[in-house]
């Protein structure tokens, strides 16, 4: 998944979808002013907007420090020596690029949605291109992924994409080329599969392609075994990548506001059961809240961000507010 390596054949020439179905032009205009930062020390040598505390040879002077035996004498500041008769080395801030890798869950559960497509669409389209009347979690994940890619590419940084279920379905290599955003939107134009997701397998496949430290944006409903997810996040942390976990859930999955008995069927082959949701609502909400809280605690235990996304909320304002908070926290931190 390096910049020099082509994407998978399935994503080499994706159809170019109409991005306005998922992101209103006003939303893109607002997001264009945002900045995406990584918590870790960003590696690289290309010019970008991100500073690294790594000291090296670059264009912007940072500070002096006293010379010690073994230092590279080419970095001595002879003007300071002439004034003070003491040897000091020049240190610089290294400006580097951000590599963003976006992972989007396209498993069966991401096909659920209770919001009308016409209401959620960026241009009020009555239905999706494939004729669906409801806006699914995958639609919202698509909009979120496109927005994050748009922000990053506007910074002049590189973005790569992986769409997955049990295995990788589509992949684009990291690039900052002018057509990369349209290629990403095109690669996201498919539909969720009918199968379950294997977050652990996909994380391993993604990490195997990364040779430098990246910011990984992981977009999913995270209906997965907690043990598998914990092991996966541990591997990401061990490789010293940064990660944001965007948990995308439909409002009905949060509130369970169904009002009459009906058959409920799992979207990943879990089977069908007939229940009265009014009798289960309180217990369901408690379980859902506990699941979200555990995921949040798990992400933070590895130093990662977890952010809950409701498909019934407009994407732009909540995303802008989240990124502003994240950037403020990073600026206050040691490496901000």
N, C-alpha and C positions, 0 to 999 in steps of 0.2 A: 504493500500500500504506500510505498514511497512515491515521491513526486515523479521519479523517473519510470516507475512501473505502471503499465496501463491497467485500467480497471478490468473487471471480469467481462467476458464477451457479452453476457446478458445485458450489461449496462453500458456497453461501448457506444451505442447509438440509440438512446432511449427516445421515445416520442416526447415532444415538447408540449407539456400540458399548459393550460391557461392558468398562470399563477394568480390572476385576479379572482379566481373562484375561491381561493384559500386566503389570500391576503389583499385587503383593500389598499389601493395606492396611497391613501392617507396614512395607513398603518406603516407601510414601507417608508414613507417620508419621515415619520416620527422615529422609527427604529434606526434610520440612517444616522441620526445624531448620537446614538448610544455607542458605548465602547464595551468590548468583551475582554476581560483580563483573566489570566491564569494565576493561581495562587503560588505555584511552584516557580523556580527560576527557569525562565524560558530559554531554551537552547537554540542556537542557530547563528548564522553570520550575515544573513540578508538584512537589509534596512527595513525597519518596521516601526511601530509605535510603542513597543514594549521594552522597558528597561530591565536589564539583568544586573543583580549585584555582583556577578562575576566580573573581576577586574581584567582588562585586556586592552588590546590596541583598537581603539575606535575613535570616532571624530570628536566626541564630547568629553572635555576634561572634567574630572570629578574632584580629586584631592591629591595631596602629596603624602608620602610616608617616608620615614628615615630609611636610608640604605642599610642593608645587612649583608654580610659576606655571602656570596652565592647568587645574589640578585643579578638580573640582566643589566649590564652597564649601559646598554643602548637606551634604557628608559630613564637614565639620570637626567635631571633638569639642571643644566649647567648654569642657567641664569640665576637660579636659587643659590647654587654653590658660590657664584661670584659675589652675591650679596651677603651671604651668611657664613661662608667658608665651611658649610656642612653639606653632606651628600643626601639628596632626597630623590625619590622616584616619583614619576608622574603616574597617577592611576586614572582610569577612564571608566565611564559607564558604557557598557556594551549594549547597543541597540539591536534587537533581534525580532524575528517574526514569531507569531503564534501559529501553531498547527492545531487546527480543530478537527476532531473526528466525531461524526454524528452517527449514533446507532439508533435505528428506529425499529421498534417491535411491530411486525406485521402478522402476528399469530391470530388465531381465530377470535380470541376474546376482544381484540382491538377493533373488530367489526361491529361491536355493539354501539348503538346511539339512540337517544330518545329526543334529541333536538331536531327540529326541521332544518333541512339543508338550506331552504330559502331564507330562513332567519339567520343562520350562521354564516352563510356564504359572503365573501367580500363584496359581491355585486348583486346579491339577492337572487341568485340562480334558483329556479324552482326545483331542480334536481341535480344530482351529480352527473358527470359525463357518462357513467354507466347506468343511469336511470334510478338511482336510489333516492328516496324522499327524505331519509334521515341522515343527519350529520354524525358520523361515527367517531370513535376515539382515534381511529387511524387518520381520518380527515384532519382532526385537530393536531395530531402528532405531525402530520405532513406540513401543516401551516407553521407549527412551532419550529420544525427542522429547517424549513425554508427561511424563516425569519432569522434564526441563529446564523445560518449560512450567509444571508444577506448582510448582516451586521459585520461579520468577520471579513468577508470579501471587500466591503467598503473600507475596512482598515488597511487593506493591502495584504492581508494574511491568507494562508492556505486552508482549504476546507476539503475534507474527504467524507464519504457517506457509505454506510452499510445498512441495508434493509434486510431484516432477518425474521425467521420464525424458528423452526427446528434447526435450520442451517441458513447460510447466507443466500438471499434471493437476488440481490443486486448490490453492486459495489462500484464506487467511483474513487479513483486515486486522489490523493490530496493535491490541490492545485489552486492557484490564484488567477488563472486565466480568465479573460473577459467573459467567456461563455460558460464558466463553471456553474453559476447559479441556475441558469436555464437547464443545464444538464442535470443538476440535482433535483430541480422541480420535475423534470421528465422522469428521472429514476424513481421518484416518489408517486408516480401516477398510477401504480398498480392497485391491487386490492389485497386485503389480508387473506392468508391461507386458511384452510379449515382445521389445521393442526395446532398442537400445543407449541409453546416456546421452550427453547433450551438456552436460557441465559448463560449458563456456565460454558456451554460449548461455544457459543458465539463470542463471548468475551475472550476465550482462549484463541479462537481464530483471529480476532481483531488484534490482540496483543502480539501474536506471532508476526504481524506485518509491520509493527511499529519499532523503529530503530532509534528514535529520539523521543524525548519527553513531550507529551501532547496534553491538550485539554480534551477530554472525552465527554460529550454530551449524550447521555443515555436516556432515551424517551420510550416509556413503556407503562403499562398498568401495574407491572411487577406482581402479577399473579403467578408466583413461582415459589419453590421451596426455599425457606429462609436459609437453610444450611448451604444450599448451592450458591445462593446469592452472596452469602458471607464469604465463602471461599473465593468467589470470583472477585469481589471487591478487595480482598486481601492480596490477590495477585496483581491487581491494578496498582494498589498502594506500594507493593514490593517493587514494581517497575518504576515507581516514582512519578506516575502520571497524576494529573488533576482530573476530577470528575464532577459533573453535575447530573444528578438523577432527577429528571422531570417525570413525576408520576401523573399520568393522564387518566382521569376517571370521569365518567358520566355522572350527572347530578343524581340520577336514579340510583346509581351504585353507592352514592354517599347518603342519600336520604331514604331510599326504599319507600317511596311514597305511593306505591301501588295500593288501590283501594278495594279490590275484590279478588276472590279466589280465582286462580288461573294456573295452568301448567307452566312451569319454568324449566327451560332447557339450557344446559351448559353449551357454550360455543366451542368447546375443545373436547367434544366427545365424552362429557361427563354423564350424559343421560338426562332423562326428564323426570320431574316430580311435580305433583300438583299440591299447592299449598295455599293457605290463607295468609297473605302478607301482613294483614293487620295484627295477627297474633305473633308474628315473628319480628315486627318492625323494631321494637326496642332492643331485642337481643342482637339483631342483625347490625343495627347502628353501632352498638358497643363493640362488636367484633370488628367492624370496618374501621372504627376509630383506633382500636388497638393495633390493627394491622398497619395503618398509616404511621402511628407513633413509633412502632418497632422499626419500620423502614427508615424513618427520620433518624432515630437513635443509632441505627446500624451505619447509615451513611456518615453521620457526624463522628462516629467512633474511629473512622478511617480518615477524617479530615476533609470529607467531601460534602457538597451541598445537596440537600434534598428539597425539592419544591413541588408542592401539590398544584395540579392544573385541573380546573373544572371546565369541561367542554361547553358548558352553558355560559361561561364568561367570555367576553371579548378578549382576544389575545393581546392586543397592543398595550393597553395601559398596565395590566398586571405584569407583563413581561418587562416593560420599561422600568416599573417600580422595583422589581426584583433585581434587575441588572444594576440599577443605581445603588441599591443596598449592598449588593455584592462588591461593587467597585469601591464603595466607601470603606467597607471592612478591610479590603485588601490594601487600600492606601494607608489605613491605620496600622497595618501589620508590618512586620519587619521587612518584608520583600515588596511592599506596595510602591 
